Amino acid sequence: MKKSICLYFQVHQPCRLRLYRFFDIGKDSHYYDDFANRTILRRVAQRCYLPMNALLLEMIRRYKGEFKVTFSISGSVIEQFDRYAPEVLESFRKLADTGCVEFLSETYYHSLASIASPDEFKHQVLKHKETIEHYFGVTPKAFRNTELIYSDAIGAMVYDMGFKTMLTEGAKHVLGWKSPNYIYSGAMAPKLKLLLKNSSLSDDIAFRFSDKSWPDWPLTGEKYLAWIKASAQNDEIVNLFMDYETFGEHQKAQSGIFDFMRYLPDVVLNDGEFEFVTPSQAAKKHSSVGVLDVPDAISWADEERDVTAWLGNELQNDAFRKLYSLEEKLSLVNDEALWSDYGHLQESDHFYYMCTKFFSDGAVHKYFNPYDTPYEAFINYMNVLSDFILRVDDAISVSDANFAAPKKETKARTRTAKAVKAAPAAKTKSAKAEKPAAPKKRTVKTKKQ
């Protein structure tokens, strides 16, 4: 039996916040930098999404189904595609039509909800699942959590939602002597199969490819295949997980990254030792070699491979707690714009910008950060959150007033599981956003009049 290579790409762009000052609180509830979001999305579409999708489609056709890839596309970036670059959505549809591309499920807003709120986590997963069905005509069968975050408890939640396969990080402090090049089972969900990222081989492409000071530069297909063989000499599968923006955005076209990817399948398939598989195919092909115990959450980030890139200091934790403390209040109102903003404020990127790690991993954090300092990111976010809290309180006051009125009943907010084609480009207090989805109706019982 041939060994396997699983090639997976994460596609995500956050809804970036505009410069939001203290004096805007209570006066202007438009939080997003529409110009930056459109400019960056269009730029990355031209540099990465469109040329790389065209290249993958070409390779899938050339190798007649032997070449396979996998995507996880956040709901946040799908909204931006629909708004600013619908041609990108069409290029992903063409890939979906080949039958050689698997689309994974994840949190709709690329959030940290799995750590904070099981209900919100499940809601976003279902919302994302139905969004993928709506746009690409396929139903996700495997799961990838935001930032590859995983723990035993999260794995159990994912399995309970019907997923049998999940992707996560091959963290050394969890694996110990074990190899990431096998499939493992969840400790609290033994039937959940785990595919672990081979960090070293993935980062050779994602971070080191164009670094001319790297001793192994330049990277060729033959050299890379030799490394894959050495890594999996006695193993079964090599999982190469990376951001899709690696191609053309993080690693520029002039670095040769597109040429590398164009000929890598040829090198691999002609050698004959490996074949390309998707996560669901890998789970069917390979058996679990044992249970992976992960009591504390792991992720792809930094040397620690934990969640401290997002929740590692007082700034991040203060913002995180205040945001998720609003969920109970929000359950009392039926304001679509509020729920949409609540989702976008959960995007993990906002907390990543507040990270104070500027040591071994500082260069990576700085590259992805639009703010000069973590403190600036925190102040801007908290100004936005302060206005959002005012809006939530106002909505509850209106709801209470309606409840107190004679012969009237206030309808509690419910969520539907229908995906919406697109969210509005800009939101104000009176603007309508997409109707949130949920795994089931949520109602709040009120006293009878």
Sequence and secondary structure as in RCSB ss.txt:
>XXXX:A:sequence
MKKSICLYFQVHQPCRLRLYRFFDIGKDSHYYDDFANRTILRRVAQRCYLPMNALLLEMIRRYKGEFKVTFSISG
SVIEQFDRYAPEVLESFRKLADTGCVEFLSETYYHSLASIASPDEFKHQVLKHKETIEHYFGVTPKAFRNTELIY
SDAIGAMVYDMGFKTMLTEGAKHVLGWKSPNYIYSGAMAPKLKLLLKNSSLSDDIAFRFSDKSWPDWPLTGEKYL
AWIKASAQNDEIVNLFMDYETFGEHQKAQSGIFDFMRYLPDVVLNDGEFEFVTPSQAAKKHSSVGVLDVPDAISW
ADEERDVTAWLGNELQNDAFRKLYSLEEKLSLVNDEALWSDYGHLQESDHFYYMCTKFFSDGAVHKYFNPYDTPY
EAFINYMNVLSDFILRVDDAISVSDANFAAPKKETKARTRTAKAVKAAPAAKTKSAKAEKPAAPKKRTVKTKKQ
>XXXX:A:secstr
  EEEEEEEEE     B    GGGTTT    B HHHHHHHHHHHIIIIIHHHHHHHHHHHHHTTT   EEEEE H
HHHHHHHHH HHHHHHHHHHHHTT EEE B  TT B HHHH HHHHHHHHHHHHHHHHHHHS    EEE GGG B
 HHHHHHHHHTT  EEEEE  HHHHTTS SSSEEEESS TT EEEEE HHHHHHHHTSTT TTSTT S  HHHHH
HHHHHHTTT SEEEEEEEGGGBTTTB GGGTHHHHHHHHHHHHHHH SEEEE HHHHHHHS EEEEE   S B S
STTTTSSHHHHSSHHHHHHHHHHHTTHHHHTT   HHHHHHHHHHTBHHHHHTT    STTHHHHHHT  SSSHH
HHHHHHHHHHHHHHHHHHHHHHHHHHHHHSTT             S   S   TT        SS         
